[in-house]
Structures are given as C-alpha cells and as structure tokens.
Amino acid sequence: MQAFEVSQLLTECSQSGREYLEFLRHPSLSVGLYMLSAGAVDQQQPHTEDEVYYIVKGKGSIVVEGESRPVAAGSLVFVKANAEHRFHTITEDLEILVFFAPAEYTNVLPSESKA
C-alpha cells in the first residue's frame, strides 16, 4: 500500500521550491500537489491526459476552454485532455491535488517530453 499525508506533501513541495510535486505514478494514473500563491500567474499549458483538480485549500478561479468559475476548498474540476485551462484571480494561496489519467506525459511524444 502507498499512503500519503497532505500536510507532509505540502512541506515537501514548499521545501522543493517548485509549484508542483508528483508523489504517485503508475501507468494508468499519476497524482501530484500543485501550489499557487495568492496573486500568482498560472503558467501551465494544456496536458495530453485527462485531469481532475481537487482544491484542498484557498480561493481563486479556473478558466477551462473560455469558461471561468470560482474554486475554493472542496471544489472538484475535470479538464479533458488538450483543453486550454489555467487558474487565475487567486485571492488565497491554492493547494490543489491533481490527478492525471493516464499518468502525466504518457501521451506525449518522446521529443515533447517534460524537461
């Protein structure tokens, strides 16, 4: 079994100095923690896999293919593969669990893979 504590993941992500920490990876699924500070600009690009965002903490908005909606703790958002999306108007630091299916970058050609 693999089990995780969100509080420890938050510490690991903060200490890494990066906004995203992948902590689980299998061919059919990957899961990570995404942290965006209040006022931050989300620079992500569309992914080649379906994804689900679960907002653990914070407030802001997300736009998916031109449709915007507010998000806060408890919000769940599905984003289909290749859909333009990003978080915006972040008024409270966001802590977000991100689920990719299949695993993130599974559908990327080797020449396009993450650096």
C-alpha positions as CSV (number, residue, x, y, z in Angstrom):
1,M,0.0,0.0,0.0
2,Q,1.1,3.6,-0.6
3,A,-0.4,6.2,1.7
4,F,0.3,9.9,2.0
5,E,-0.4,12.8,4.4
6,V,-1.3,16.0,2.7
7,S,0.5,18.0,5.4
8,Q,3.8,16.2,4.7
9,L,3.3,16.7,0.9
10,L,2.8,20.4,1.4
11,T,6.1,20.6,3.4
12,E,7.9,18.6,0.7
13,C,6.5,20.8,-2.1
14,S,7.4,24.0,-0.2
15,Q,10.9,22.8,0.5
16,S,11.5,21.8,-3.1
17,G,10.9,25.4,-4.2
18,R,8.7,24.2,-7.1
19,E,4.9,24.7,-7.5
20,Y,4.3,21.0,-8.4
21,L,5.2,17.8,-6.7
22,E,4.3,14.5,-8.2
23,F,4.0,11.9,-5.4
24,L,2.3,8.9,-7.1
25,R,2.9,7.5,-10.5
26,H,1.6,4.4,-12.3
27,P,1.0,3.9,-16.0
28,S,-2.8,4.5,-15.6
29,L,-2.6,7.4,-13.1
30,S,-0.4,10.0,-11.6
31,V,-1.1,12.3,-8.7
32,G,0.6,15.5,-7.6
33,L,0.3,18.5,-5.4
34,Y,0.1,21.9,-7.1
35,M,0.6,25.1,-5.0
36,L,-0.1,28.6,-6.3
37,S,0.3,31.7,-4.1
38,A,-2.2,34.5,-3.9
39,G,-1.7,36.7,-6.9
40,A,0.3,34.1,-8.8
41,V,0.1,33.7,-12.6
42,D,-0.6,30.0,-13.6
43,Q,1.8,29.3,-16.5
44,Q,0.6,25.7,-17.2
45,Q,-0.1,24.5,-20.8
46,P,-2.7,22.0,-21.8
47,H,-1.9,18.4,-20.9
48,T,-2.3,15.4,-23.2
49,E,-4.1,13.5,-20.5
50,D,-7.4,14.0,-18.7
51,E,-7.1,15.5,-15.3
52,V,-9.0,16.3,-12.1
53,Y,-8.3,19.1,-9.7
54,Y,-9.3,18.9,-6.1
55,I,-8.9,22.2,-4.2
56,V,-7.6,21.4,-0.7
57,K,-7.3,25.0,0.4
58,G,-7.5,28.5,-0.9
59,K,-9.6,30.6,-3.3
60,G,-9.4,31.6,-6.9
61,S,-10.9,30.9,-10.2
62,I,-10.2,28.5,-13.1
63,V,-10.9,29.0,-16.8
64,V,-11.3,25.9,-19.0
65,E,-11.8,26.5,-22.7
66,G,-13.1,30.0,-22.1
67,E,-15.5,29.1,-19.3
68,S,-14.5,30.6,-15.9
69,R,-15.7,29.6,-12.4
70,P,-14.6,30.2,-8.9
71,V,-12.9,27.5,-6.9
72,A,-12.4,27.0,-3.1
73,A,-11.7,24.2,-0.7
74,G,-13.8,21.2,-1.7
75,S,-14.1,22.2,-5.4
76,L,-13.5,19.4,-8.0
77,V,-12.9,20.3,-11.6
78,F,-12.5,17.9,-14.5
79,V,-10.4,19.0,-17.5
80,K,-10.3,16.9,-20.6
81,A,-7.0,16.2,-22.4
82,N,-5.7,19.1,-24.5
83,A,-8.1,21.6,-23.1
84,E,-6.8,25.2,-22.6
85,H,-7.0,25.9,-18.8
86,R,-5.4,27.8,-16.0
87,F,-6.1,29.2,-12.6
88,H,-6.5,32.9,-12.2
89,T,-7.6,35.6,-9.8
90,I,-6.0,33.7,-6.9
91,T,-7.1,35.5,-3.8
92,E,-5.9,32.9,-1.2
93,D,-3.0,30.5,-1.6
94,L,-4.2,27.5,-3.5
95,E,-3.3,23.9,-2.5
96,I,-4.5,21.6,-5.2
97,L,-4.4,17.8,-5.7
98,V,-4.0,16.9,-9.4
99,F,-5.0,13.5,-10.8
100,F,-3.9,12.6,-14.3
101,A,-5.3,9.6,-16.2
102,P,-3.3,8.0,-17.7
103,A,-0.2,9.2,-15.9
104,E,1.0,12.8,-16.9
105,Y,3.1,12.9,-20.1
106,T,2.0,9.3,-21.0
107,N,0.6,10.6,-24.3
108,V,3.5,12.9,-25.2
109,L,5.9,12.0,-28.0
110,P,9.4,11.5,-26.7
111,S,10.6,14.7,-28.4
112,E,7.9,16.7,-26.5
113,S,8.6,15.2,-23.1
114,K,9.0,17.3,-19.9
115,A,12.5,18.7,-19.5
